[in-house]
Amino acid sequence: MMKRSLLPVAFLALASGCTPAPDAATLNGLVYCTEGSPESFNPQLVTSGTTIDAISQQLYDRLLDIDPNNGNLLPALATNWQISDDGLTYVFNLRDDVEFHQTEYFSPTRKLSASDIEFTFNRILDIHHPFHQTATEYPYFDSVEWRELVKTVKAVTHSQVVFQLNKPDSSFLSTLATDFAAILSAEYGEMLQKNQELPQLDTLPIGTGPFKFREYKKDVLIRYYRNGNYWRKTGNLDQLVIDIVPDNTKRLAKLLTHECDVAPIPRLAELSLLAKRKDFEVDQQTSLNVGYWAFNTQKAPFNNVKVRQALAYAVNKQSILQAVYFGQAEEANSVLPPNSWGYNPDGQHSSFDLVKAKQLLDEAGYPNGFSLDIWAMPVQRLYNPNALKMAELLQADLAKIGVSANIVSFEWNTFRRKLRAGEHDSVLIGWTADNADPDNFLRPLLSCASAISGSNRTNWCDSQYDQLIADAVLTADVTKRRQLYFLAQDYVAEQVPLIPIAHSRRFQVKSSKVTGMQINPYGGISFTAAGKTR
C-alpha cells in the first residue's frame, strides 16, 4: 500500500469530465467492482493490491509470465532467454508482433522493440534518466535493491536486450515476472519529454496489454476499451469498467442486482448466500498470502524485543480465524505460507499463552502494561477480510495482559499515506505473492531496503536477517536456499517485528454469464480471456 495518489491537473481534468455510470448490460462489456481507487496507472510505482488488480494485467505485459498451475516461468514478451554460467548476464529475445496502444493521446509508429525494455528498466535504474525523478520511489524494485543488483540494461539489437548484473541473484527472473515489471513505451516517453509532460507516463497509460485506457473518474470508475491489436487470444469483451465501490454492503448489493459482473474478496459470511444462487459462481483458490500484525520497531516500546514477544503470546489466532476468516484460512506461523517451498514446517513460533505474555511484559519493564494504537485497514483485502473486527479481537486479548489498545482507521488513501510516513504504532496489513519465490515475501516485507522503500511496515532493519536472505539469492541451489530461509524464519520468530496471523483462501464472485476467468494464485487479476454470454 504505497503513495502516488496525487495526479497531474491535466489528468484530473480528463478523468473527471462527463462520465456515464458503469453499464453492466452492455452486450460485450463487463463491470468489475473493486474496493478502492488506483494510486497510479504505472505498476512500477505501487505495491497496493487494489491498484495492481485494476491496472497491471489489463494494460500491460511483462517479459515473463508465471504458470498459475505450478509457479513456473513462461515466455511473454520475451520468447526465450539465456543465462551466463556465472549468473551475471541475462539475454532476452523479444516477440516481433507486439503493438502498443493507440489512444486519443498517443499514436505509436512502431512495434515493441528492445529499446522499450531498456527504457522501462533504466527509468528505475538510472537516477539521471529523464523520467526517474518524476516518481518519488519504486517500492517493489527498491525493496529488492534493483539499483544495487543491476549494472546495465542494453538493447543490443531491435529484438534482443541484455541485463548485466553486479552479482548473481536466483530471484531475478521471478522479479521480471511480477505485476510490477510492466513494459512501457520508449516512443511515448520521447513524445512526453518533447512536450514537457513527463508525469503523464504514469497517469495516462500506454502499454501492450489486452485493454487500453479510456477514462478515469476518481472514486467512481475506470473505463478500458478492447485492444484490437493484442498479440494474444482474448475473450469477447469490447469494454471493461472498474466500478469503484469502497463500501462492502453496496458492493454486495451491486452484485445481487447484476450491476457488477465480478467482485473480489466477498465477506466470508456472505459466501454461503452467494453460493446458493444459480446466477453466480464462487471461485476459490489456495493463494500465497499472509495477513499479519506489524509493529513499528522504530517507536518505543516496540523497539524492545521482549515487548514484541509478549504481544505475540497474547494473540489468540484461533479466535481470529473463526470470527474474521470463518474457517477459510489457516493459522500462520511464518510470513511464508505452508505451500511455499521455502516454508519451515518445524520452525519456531509463539502459541497463545497469557501467562507467558504477562511474564515477558514484567521482564520488559511494563508490569502494568501500556497503551498502543492498532491501525486497521478500512478496506477488505484477500489476506484480511475484516481488519476492524480483527483489531477488536486483539483489543480484547491485550486487555487481559494490561495493554490498552486504541483502534485507528482513516480513509484508504490517507491510511496509506500516513502508514508510509511511519505514523503508526502497529498495523494490521498483509501481502500477496507475485511469484512462487520465497524471496517475494522475505525481502519486500522485512529487509532493510524495504524499510526504506516503504513495503516493510515494521521499519525493522537487522543486518543478521539481511545477510541470510542476501546469501539465499546468491545461489541457485534450492537446498541451500531453503536452509537459509529456514534460519531467516526462525530469526524473525525470535525477534518478532511482526506477528503472522493467517493465510487465507482467495475468493472471487462472478456472474454465471462470465466466462474465461480463473483466480490466479500469483499476482493480480486478468481479464484477458474474459467474456460474457447472453
C-alpha positions in Angstrom: 0.0 0.0 0.0 2.0 2.9 -1.3 1.8 6.5 -2.3 1.3 8.2 -5.7 -2.4 9.2 -5.2 -1.9 12.7 -6.5 -2.5 13.0 -10.2 -1.5 15.9 -12.5 -4.1 18.6 -13.2 -4.4 17.7 -16.9 -5.1 14.1 -16.0 -7.8 15.0 -13.4 -9.4 17.3 -15.9 -9.7 14.5 -18.4 -10.7 12.0 -15.8 -13.5 14.0 -14.1 -15.3 15.1 -17.2 -18.8 13.9 -18.2 -18.6 10.2 -17.2 -21.5 7.8 -17.7 -22.3 5.3 -15.0 -21.0 1.7 -15.4 -23.3 -0.2 -17.7 -23.4 -3.9 -16.8 -26.0 -4.5 -19.6 -23.6 -3.7 -22.4 -23.5 -6.7 -24.7 -19.8 -7.1 -24.8 -19.0 -5.1 -21.6 -18.0 -6.3 -18.1 -18.2 -4.5 -14.8 -15.7 -5.4 -12.1 -16.4 -3.9 -8.7 -13.4 -3.0 -6.7 -12.8 -1.6 -3.2 -10.7 1.5 -4.0 -9.2 3.9 -6.5 -5.8 3.3 -8.0 -2.8 5.2 -6.7 -1.2 5.3 -10.2 -1.6 3.8 -13.6 2.0 2.5 -13.6 2.7 -0.7 -11.7 6.3 0.3 -11.2 5.2 2.9 -8.6 2.9 0.8 -6.3 2.6 -2.3 -4.2 -1.1 -1.9 -3.4 -3.1 -4.9 -4.5 -6.1 -2.7 -5.2 -4.1 -0.8 -7.8 -2.3 -3.8 -9.2 -5.6 -5.6 -9.8 -7.1 -2.7 -11.6 -4.2 -1.8 -13.9 -1.4 -4.2 -14.3 -2.6 -7.2 -16.3 -5.3 -5.1 -18.0 -3.0 -2.5 -19.5 0.5 -4.1 -19.6 2.6 -7.1 -20.4 5.8 -8.3 -18.8 8.9 -10.1 -20.2 7.9 -13.3 -18.4 4.7 -14.8 -17.1 4.0 -17.2 -14.3 2.2 -20.5 -14.8 -0.8 -20.4 -12.4 -0.7 -24.2 -12.1 2.8 -24.6 -10.9 4.5 -21.3 -10.5 7.0 -21.9 -13.3 8.2 -19.1 -15.5 6.7 -18.8 -19.0 7.6 -16.7 -22.1 5.6 -13.5 -22.5 7.0 -10.5 -24.3 10.3 -12.5 -24.3 10.1 -15.6 -26.3 13.2 -17.1 -24.7 16.2 -16.2 -22.6 19.7 -17.3 -21.8 21.7 -17.0 -18.6 25.5 -17.0 -18.5 27.4 -19.6 -16.4 28.4 -17.0 -13.8 24.7 -15.9 -13.4 25.6 -12.3 -14.3 24.3 -11.9 -17.8 20.7 -12.4 -19.0 19.8 -12.2 -22.7 16.2 -11.9 -23.7 14.8 -12.3 -27.3 11.5 -10.5 -27.9 8.4 -11.1 -29.9 8.2 -9.3 -33.2 4.4 -8.8 -33.4 3.6 -6.7 -30.3 1.9 -3.3 -30.7 1.5 -0.5 -28.2 -1.9 1.0 -27.6 -3.4 3.6 -30.0 -5.3 6.1 -28.0 -6.6 9.7 -28.2 -3.4 10.9 -26.7 -0.8 8.7 -28.4 -0.4 7.0 -31.8 2.6 4.6 -32.0 4.6 4.4 -35.2 6.4 1.2 -34.4 6.1 -2.1 -32.6 7.7 -3.3 -29.4 11.5 -3.4 -29.5 14.4 -3.9 -27.2 14.6 -0.1 -26.7 11.3 -0.2 -24.8 12.8 -2.8 -22.4 15.8 -0.6 -21.9 13.6 2.5 -21.4 11.4 0.7 -18.9 14.1 -0.6 -16.5 16.6 2.2 -16.9 13.9 4.6 -15.8 14.2 2.8 -12.4 17.9 2.1 -12.5 19.4 5.4 -13.7 18.9 8.3 -11.4 19.8 10.7 -14.3 17.1 9.2 -16.6 14.7 12.0 -17.6 11.8 10.0 -16.1 13.4 8.8 -12.9 12.7 11.9 -10.8 9.0 12.1 -11.9 8.4 9.4 -9.2 9.3 9.6 -5.6 10.0 5.9 -5.3 9.8 2.5 -6.9 8.8 0.5 -3.9 9.0 -3.1 -5.1 12.2 -2.6 -7.0 13.7 -0.6 -4.2 12.8 -3.5 -1.8 14.8 -6.0 -3.9 17.6 -3.5 -4.3 17.3 -3.2 -8.1 19.9 -0.4 -8.4 22.4 -2.4 -6.4 21.7 -5.6 -8.4 21.5 -4.5 -12.0 24.6 -3.0 -13.6 23.2 -2.2 -17.1 20.2 -2.8 -19.3 21.0 -2.5 -23.0 19.2 -3.1 -26.3 21.8 -4.9 -28.4 19.6 -5.4 -31.4 16.0 -4.5 -32.4 14.7 -7.7 -30.7 17.4 -8.5 -28.1 18.1 -6.9 -24.7 20.8 -7.8 -22.2 20.7 -7.3 -18.5 24.1 -7.3 -16.8 24.1 -7.9 -13.0 26.6 -6.9 -10.4 26.1 -10.2 -8.5 24.1 -13.4 -9.0 20.5 -13.4 -7.9 18.4 -16.5 -8.2 15.2 -14.5 -7.8 16.0 -12.1 -10.7 13.8 -13.8 -13.3 10.9 -14.0 -10.9 11.1 -10.3 -10.4 10.7 -9.7 -14.1 7.5 -11.8 -14.0 5.8 -9.8 -11.2 3.0 -7.4 -11.9 5.3 -4.5 -11.1 7.6 -5.2 -14.1 5.2 -3.8 -16.7 6.8 -2.8 -20.0 6.4 0.8 -21.1 6.8 2.6 -24.4 10.0 4.4 -25.1 8.4 6.2 -28.0 5.6 7.5 -25.8 8.3 8.7 -23.3 10.0 10.6 -26.1 6.8 12.3 -27.0 6.1 13.3 -23.4 9.6 14.6 -23.0 9.3 16.7 -26.1 6.0 18.1 -24.9 7.3 18.6 -21.3 4.6 16.3 -20.0 6.7 13.7 -18.2 4.3 12.9 -15.4 1.7 11.6 -17.9 3.8 8.5 -18.3 2.2 7.3 -15.0 -1.3 8.8 -15.3 -2.2 8.4 -19.0 -1.0 4.9 -19.5 0.3 3.3 -22.7 1.1 -0.4 -22.6 0.7 -3.5 -24.8 -1.9 -5.2 -22.7 -5.4 -6.6 -23.7 -7.2 -3.3 -22.8 -6.3 0.3 -23.4 -7.2 3.3 -21.2 -10.2 5.4 -22.0 -11.1 7.4 -18.9 -10.9 7.6 -15.1 -13.0 9.4 -12.5 -11.5 9.2 -9.1 -13.5 7.2 -6.6 -16.1 6.4 -9.3 -14.8 4.3 -12.2 -12.1 3.4 -14.7 -13.1 2.6 -18.3 -11.0 0.5 -20.6 -11.6 -0.4 -24.3 -10.5 -3.6 -26.0 -7.1 -3.6 -27.6 -8.0 -4.9 -31.0 -4.3 -5.5 -31.9 -3.4 -7.6 -28.9 -0.9 -10.3 -29.6 -2.7 -13.0 -27.5 -6.1 -14.6 -27.9 -8.7 -12.7 -25.9 -12.3 -13.0 -24.9 -15.2 -11.2 -26.4 -15.2 -8.0 -24.2 -15.2 -4.7 -26.0 -15.3 -2.7 -22.8 -14.1 -3.3 -19.2 -15.3 -1.0 -16.4 -13.7 -0.9 -13.0 -16.5 0.3 -10.7 -15.0 1.7 -7.5 -17.3 0.7 -4.6 -15.4 1.1 -1.2 -18.5 0.1 0.9 -18.8 -3.7 1.3 -22.6 -3.7 1.6 -23.0 -1.6 -1.6 -20.7 -3.9 -3.4 -22.7 -6.9 -2.5 -25.9 -5.1 -3.5 -24.5 -4.3 -6.9 -23.6 -7.9 -7.3 -27.0 -9.1 -6.4 -28.7 -6.7 -8.8 -26.1 -7.6 -11.5 -24.7 -4.1 -11.7 -21.4 -5.8 -11.1 -20.4 -8.9 -13.0 -17.3 -9.7 -10.9 -16.2 -8.8 -7.4 -13.2 -9.8 -5.4 -12.9 -10.7 -1.7 -16.6 -11.1 -0.7 -17.2 -11.1 3.0 -16.8 -14.7 4.0 -20.0 -14.6 5.9 -21.8 -13.9 2.6 -20.2 -16.8 0.7 -22.9 -19.3 1.6 -25.6 -16.9 0.4 -23.9 -16.3 -3.0 -23.0 -20.0 -3.5 -26.7 -20.9 -3.3 -27.6 -18.6 -6.2 -27.6 -20.2 -9.7 -26.8 -16.8 -11.3 -23.4 -16.6 -9.5 -20.3 -18.7 -9.3 -18.0 -18.5 -6.3 -14.4 -19.3 -7.2 -11.8 -20.1 -4.6 -8.1 -20.9 -4.7 -5.3 -21.6 -2.3 -3.2 -18.5 -2.5 0.3 -17.4 -1.4 -0.6 -14.7 1.1 -0.2 -13.7 4.7 -2.2 -11.3 7.0 -0.1 -10.0 9.9 0.1 -7.5 12.7 3.2 -5.3 12.3 4.9 -3.3 15.0 6.7 0.0 14.2 10.0 -1.1 15.7 11.3 2.5 15.5 8.9 3.5 18.2 9.0 2.7 21.9 8.0 0.3 23.4 8.1 -1.7 20.1 11.9 -1.3 19.9 12.0 -3.7 22.9 12.1 -7.4 21.7 10.5 -8.7 24.9 7.5 -6.4 24.5 7.1 -7.7 20.9 7.4 -11.3 22.2 4.9 -10.7 24.9 2.3 -9.3 22.4 2.9 -12.4 20.2 1.9 -14.7 23.1 -1.2 -12.6 23.8 -2.8 -13.2 20.3 -5.5 -15.8 20.2 -5.1 -16.7 16.5 -7.8 -19.5 16.5 -10.4 -17.0 17.7 -9.4 -14.7 14.8 -9.6 -17.5 12.3 -13.2 -18.2 13.3 -14.5 -14.7 13.7 -12.7 -13.0 10.8 -12.0 -15.7 8.3 -14.9 -18.0 9.2 -12.6 -21.0 9.0 -11.5 -20.2 5.4 -7.9 -19.6 6.4 -5.1 -21.4 8.3 -3.1 -20.2 11.2 0.2 -18.5 10.1 3.4 -19.3 11.9 5.6 -17.6 9.4 5.2 -14.9 6.7 5.8 -17.7 4.3 2.7 -19.9 3.7 3.0 -23.7 4.0 2.6 -24.2 0.2 5.8 -22.2 -0.3 8.9 -24.3 -1.0 10.8 -22.2 1.5 8.4 -22.7 4.4 9.9 -24.3 7.5 7.2 -26.8 8.9 9.3 -27.2 12.1 10.1 -23.6 12.6 9.8 -21.6 15.9 6.6 -19.8 16.7 4.6 -18.4 19.6 1.5 -20.1 20.9 -1.4 -18.4 22.8 -0.2 -18.1 26.4 -1.3 -15.2 28.5 0.8 -16.2 31.5 3.9 -16.1 29.3 2.9 -12.8 27.8 2.5 -11.2 31.2 5.8 -12.6 32.4 7.6 -11.1 29.4 5.9 -7.7 29.9 7.2 -7.8 33.5 10.7 -8.6 32.3 10.5 -5.8 29.7 9.7 -3.2 32.4 6.0 -2.9 31.8 4.3 -4.8 34.7 1.3 -2.5 34.5 1.1 -2.7 30.7 0.9 0.3 28.4 -1.2 1.9 25.6 -0.9 1.4 21.9 -2.7 2.1 18.6 -3.7 -0.6 16.2 -4.3 0.7 12.7 -7.0 -1.2 10.9 -7.4 -1.0 7.1 -10.7 0.5 6.0 -11.0 -1.9 3.1 -11.2 -5.6 2.6 -8.2 -7.4 1.3 -7.6 -11.0 0.5 -5.3 -11.5 3.4 -7.6 -9.7 5.9 -11.3 -9.5 5.0 -12.2 -7.5 8.1 -9.3 -5.6 9.8 -11.7 -3.7 12.1 -13.1 -7.0 13.6 -9.6 -8.4 13.9 -8.5 -5.2 15.8 -11.4 -5.6 18.2 -10.4 -9.2 19.0 -6.8 -8.1 19.5 -8.0 -5.3 21.7 -9.8 -7.8 23.9 -6.8 -10.1 24.1 -4.4 -7.3 25.0 -6.7 -6.1 27.8 -6.1 -9.4 29.5 -2.4 -8.6 30.0 -3.0 -5.0 30.9 -2.3 -3.4 27.5 -4.8 -0.9 26.3 -5.4 -0.8 22.6 -6.9 2.1 20.7 -8.2 1.2 17.2 -7.4 3.7 14.4 -8.5 4.0 10.8 -8.6 6.5 8.1 -9.9 6.9 4.5 -7.9 4.5 2.4 -5.6 7.0 0.6 -5.0 8.8 3.9 -4.3 5.5 5.6 -1.6 4.6 3.1 0.0 8.0 3.2 0.2 8.1 7.0 1.4 4.5 7.1 4.1 5.3 4.6 5.2 8.2 6.8 5.6 5.8 9.8 3.0 7.5 12.0 1.6 4.2 13.2 2.3 2.2 16.4 1.2 -1.0 14.8 -0.9 -2.0 11.8 -3.0 -4.9 10.5 -1.8 -5.4 7.0 -0.6 -8.2 4.7 1.0 -9.4 1.5 0.0 -11.5 -1.5 2.8 -13.1 -3.5 3.6 -12.0 -7.0 5.6 -15.2 -7.8 6.5 -18.5 -6.3 9.9 -17.5 -5.0 10.2 -17.2 -1.1 12.2 -14.0 -1.7 9.0 -12.4 -2.8 7.9 -12.4 0.8 11.1 -12.2 2.8 12.7 -9.2 1.2 9.7 -6.9 0.5 8.3 -7.4 4.0 11.3 -7.3 6.3 14.6 -6.3 4.7 16.5 -3.0 5.4 16.0 -1.9 1.8 12.2 -2.4 2.1 12.1 -0.4 5.3 13.5 2.5 3.3 11.2 1.8 0.3 8.1 1.6 2.4 6.9 -2.0 1.9 8.4 -3.0 5.3 5.7 -1.8 7.7 7.7 -2.8 10.7 10.6 -0.4 9.8 12.8 -3.2 11.2 16.3 -3.3 9.8 18.5 -6.1 11.0 21.9 -7.0 9.5 21.8 -10.6 10.5 18.4 -11.2 8.8 19.6 -9.2 5.7 22.7 -11.4 5.4 20.6 -14.6 5.5 18.2 -13.5 2.7 21.1 -12.0 0.7 23.1 -15.2 0.8 20.0 -17.2 -0.2 19.7 -15.4 -3.6 23.4 -15.7 -4.3 23.0 -19.4 -5.0 20.7 -21.3 -7.4 21.0 -24.4 -5.2 17.4 -24.9 -3.8 18.6 -27.0 -0.9 21.0 -24.3 0.3 18.4 -21.6 -0.3 15.8 -23.5 1.7 18.3 -23.9 4.7 18.9 -20.2 4.7 15.2 -19.4 4.6 14.6 -21.8 7.5 17.2 -19.8 9.5 15.7 -16.5 8.5 12.2 -17.6 9.5 13.4 -18.7 12.9 15.2 -15.4 13.4 12.0 -13.5 12.6 10.1 -15.7 15.1 12.6 -14.8 17.7 12.8 -11.1 17.1 9.0 -10.7 16.3 8.9 -7.5 14.2 5.5 -8.7 13.2 3.1 -11.5 14.1 1.9 -13.7 11.2 -1.8 -14.4 11.8 -3.4 -16.1 8.8 -3.0 -17.4 5.3 -6.4 -17.0 3.6 -8.0 -18.7 0.7 -8.7 -16.4 -2.2 -12.3 -15.9 -3.3 -14.0 -14.3 -6.2 -17.7 -14.0 -7.1 -18.8 -13.7 -10.7 -22.0 -13.8 -12.7 -22.7 -17.2 -14.3 -22.6 -15.3 -17.6 -18.9 -14.5 -17.2 -16.5 -16.9 -18.9 -12.7 -17.3 -19.2 -11.8 -16.0 -15.7 -10.0 -18.1 -13.2 -8.3 -17.0 -9.9 -4.5 -16.8 -10.3 -2.7 -17.7 -7.0 0.2 -15.4 -8.1 -0.3 -11.6 -8.6 -3.4 -9.7 -9.7 -6.5 -10.3 -11.8 -6.5 -10.8 -15.5 -9.5 -10.2 -17.8 -7.5 -11.1 -20.9 -9.6 -14.2 -21.7 -12.8 -13.0 -20.1 -16.1 -12.9 -21.9 -19.9 -12.8 -21.4 -22.7 -14.9 -22.7 -26.2 -13.6 -23.3 
